[in-house]
Amino acid sequence: MSTTVTTHAIGASLDRLDGALKVRGAATYAYEWPLDNPAYLFPLQAEIAVGRISGVDASAAEAEPGVLAVLTHENAPRLASTRDAELAIMQSDEIAFRGQFAGAVIAETVEVARHAASLVRLDYQARAHDVQLRSDRDDLYAPDHINPSFDTDSIHGDVDAALVSAAVTLDATYTTPMEHHNPLEPSATIAISADEGLTIYCATQGVHVIRETVASLFGLDPLQVRVISPHVGGGFGSKWATHPDVVLAAMAARMVPGRPVKLALTRQQMFIAVGFRTPTIQRIRLGADSDGRLAALAHDVVEQTAKIKEFAEQTAVCSRVMYAAPHRRTTHRLAALDMAVPSTMRAPGEAPGMFALESAMDELALACDMDPIDLRIRNEPEVDPESGLPFSSRSLVACLREGARRFGWEQRDPAPQARKEAGWLVGTGVAASTYPVYRVAGNAATIRLGSDGRYAVLIGAADIGTGTWTALTQIAADALNVAVADIDLQIGDSALPTAAVAGGSAGITSWGSAIFEAARLFRARLESEHGGTVPAEGFEVTAEMPGNPYALPPFAPAVGAPPSGERFSMHAFGAQFAEVRVHADTGEVRVPRLLGVFDAGRIINAKTARSQLLGGMTWGLSMALHEHSVVDPRFGHVVNQDFASYQISANADVGSVEVHWLDEADPYTNPMGSKGIGELGIVGTAPRSPTPCTTPPVSACATCRSRWTSCCQAWRCRRTRS
Ligand code: MOS
């Protein structure tokens, strides 16, 4: 075998290898495994926001024909560990948030389970609850660190002094709402308990993380737990960590040993059990000279966590890397509420954080009377402003320029509300995208060359709809310098070599690095042990990368990163352009055109990459215009917990979405030269210019001339100038 790659599988626009299976309905999703004699599970959810269960009457449910068992805290299996209070369901009579799993019914059919669940009576002693995020709360606290392992606060220089002496300043507060993940496939689990342990079929972003969590909760050796998840209908972070639904299914399986217990969350339950994006209140202060050169950048964030478990989103971390400013300050403060635990949702941190930073940069451009692209280029840092490290590669400026050229930026009229066409105000906007290149340690991969000349490549990776099956096969082909058709990839099973979650856009980097290492070892050992000739019985090699892949929670940090991780700051970048039309009479918003140009390193598969970035941009549009989970403070729950009332951008809302990339390999990120693309696309779509509705105007901004109606409060101008 040659070590010179001649196959060029990486970069090809290959069709999804699992595509035919999926369109034929033959790809088995978690709930669909054809197992004998299944039982069905339906959860009971707490009807108070906080307090305790004072009484249980399950007699009517238990009398229902077909009911196998009713679980409550009184009889549920005891967990070996209750350290993770989100997962320690039914371990006491305490209720921590409305909708928390407080029990469940196991029955012969799903209909009986659901009906019987409605017959279980739980009595409560409620206590006063606290579910409102406000920036003036006196109990905000600084977490020990923020996700994945960043400093909570970072202060360089003297922001306050620099703001006083700056020629142009901006002080604006941006808020983003709570949002919920809604993958096509709601979370689903089948759990089977047997003497040897637990088998779990579930929809997950990482089989090994589920294995580790479940094993520790149930006091098992990890090897006694098998997790199988070859196909997943979207995750977006909702399937990144173990959630209580998997624990509930495993508990129920323990109650009916030998029978597969099936649990599919309803869409409504997806709004309570699998995490959400925290709402944020972000104050940004910028100080610049009259040429737009930043002297000061402050980004102070208030967001929420749950009383029972901390989740500290890294909202302002983007402001540590984007722009050069000698005086910088980023802080995070949390309110611990009587609500479910927030979690990772596509680009946690960057998506809401860049909404604020990039909106502020746009407003600063107006205040400085500068083109917003020129303003960004003027503040382009030479090295990572925070660490002083050089970037492994950073082509933000090239993305801005290429995007401007393709979008026709030159033709725009920069003045707000300058263009009106047939009753529509036509505006254009630009914002930057960024996402870190996370690399998760401890992945392993096996390569087995069979006597049939085919290469089995084994790694417990996840394809959550992103194209992992295809991209990893391409990577393996180039790593081994053989044809894609000669590779049989196996993923999605904890019996395969250990793999990190599909999360933090780190999957391909982490798994692909292990596959490249396995291929290197394969060649080296074949040479040293067999003189380069494959033995008749075949040949197998496993590579184990150093480090711990189960860095739990809240987010897998890049522990044990290769030495280059300390020499370079690694990030993907992009520039997004939008044409937005606002009807002058009705305030209706339309987005006929989105265009993004991305620096995501080398692109592994042009077809699946385009889908990823296009999906991210579309979700960014949805974030900007539609998505908003509404909490009723009287009861502490999300009221719009279904697709009738939680709005998501649909086909009719999406115009042209153009995706481009520079396709420059990064020499340091990983052997492929790629950067993550799963989250980059959503970052930077949402920021906006303050230029929407005019009629009927209720107020006008003194400085930018924008006028605002009561119907578009979300777009109101918050700019103040000193
Ligand atoms: Mo993703 S939100 O990093 O699971």
Boltz pocket constraint, residues with backbone or C-beta under 6 A from the ligand:
constraints:
  - pocket:
      binder: B
      contacts: [[A, 205], [A, 236], [A, 237], [A, 238], [A, 240], [A, 344], [A, 345], [A, 346], [A, 347], [A, 348], [A, 502], [A, 503], [A, 504], [A, 505]]
      max_distance: 6.0
